[in-house]
């Protein structure tokens, strides 16, 4: 640990009390200034997570999923956020990497939170990522709960990530809704967005919906602008069996015949 | 004693060379986008839009000139007024409208960017801080008519869903909206519309760069300037200027008052900043940022005419005294 007395003594043989006081004050101010700069920028290490400001690389050209929520209760300042999700047991139980990630839906501060891989999660059970006080980073930055997208999921080897819809709350864990909300960034202007959900084990499951703007208003109308963050709800899946489902997004840009798409896998637990 | 004088002189020279006091500067740039914090109560003037998309819409109130057909979550409604509430992630597109100024609810972080596609004056505006504005529908033109489409919205407290509505073909419908604290507006102004604004106070540092989401690297936002203009920083009082490379990163730290004197959107954003700055750093990369602020020596150099005038004034005074025989005999 840095000792102010030792530091000042090393430079001056026996400084007068006022000089020593001035040196202490100067060094203390420099340290405080340095700490406030560190607090404002970069990632900070906590026992269960890294949290702070950084860029989250994203190689996806056309769509990027940044939040898969089931229930999201807005939280006030100085709250402790909990993230609940069901972690299924994979066949043969291979080792998997489980993560919880949070970022701004609309990027203002490059906020990012990543859970640590050292956390022990329970397979085949509801898990809660806790110990995430907003006072550490979220409140000082000014990130609003309405602008937070949270992803939980797991990866096994090189297989696609399986996303786990999350319940976010700070006091009452009871979910406010059971439908899933997907938050995404579109890299292209979109005139239509086709959303479909399928289950390879159950061909009867085929949820489909299409979102589109009205071309009678403007032939080149845009439903969503490139670079914007958007959201959609899936229809109620509470009657569907538990398992992995594939969500496919198919977007078409105005005046362009080539569509763009993204497929992701999520786990549904009724 | 002589040694002390030499040391003091050396320290003074070193300090004058190293210290860089806050200095008034004018910065002219062409950029793809810029982010700044401001306490301006509003921004932008009236704009005629072919299309305006509001992502993050919280509420929308419409007063139709004549009753209009609106489909709300699949159910048809005919109304003269309508209240629409947005859920998180709600988005509305408006066609053939004229928007008024955007009012901020308080100090906000604003990002203005030129759109990659669309007209030369298409642009987006992202805000961290709620905004509100009024819109007026315009008369229908051949091939297009005024209307709106919303997603994730409720009409008069009904179920959430998609809302599609016509606006009066003769125009004149009045709409006012408010956004959530984080919102984005995408403007496609009518062809030929002049887009710009003046006198925006800037609070805090401005970084003329963005984080590339693919590589997480900081990239420049500078663009080649229009013919006859330069991306440059001018310290007018010191008659010193710095021309920037179009691929440079740039950081500007205001001292107290810095203003976005004006910006114009036309194939990019062409802006002019003026005020007293504490630091200006320029570099080819994040670890190459060096200050371009003038030192005390530059300030003294800027006052060389004054220092040149001192001996002349002294000589003049001595001459006058000599003519008046006021100088003592040596």
Interface residues (C-beta under 8 A of the other chain):
Chain A: X54 X55 X56 X57 X58 X59 X64 X72 X104 X105 X106 X108 X109 X110 X142 X144 X146 X147 X181 X183 X189 X211 X213 X214 X216 X217 X218 X219 X221 X222 X223 X224 X225 X226 X227 X228 X229 X230 X231 X232 X233
Chain B: X50 X51 X53 X55 X56 X88 X89 X91 X93 X95 X96 X109 X111 X115 X116 X117 X124 X126 X128 X143 X144 X145 X146 X147 X148 X149 X151 X152 X160 X162 X164 X180 X181 X182 X183 X184 X186 X211 X212 X213 X214 X215 X216 X217
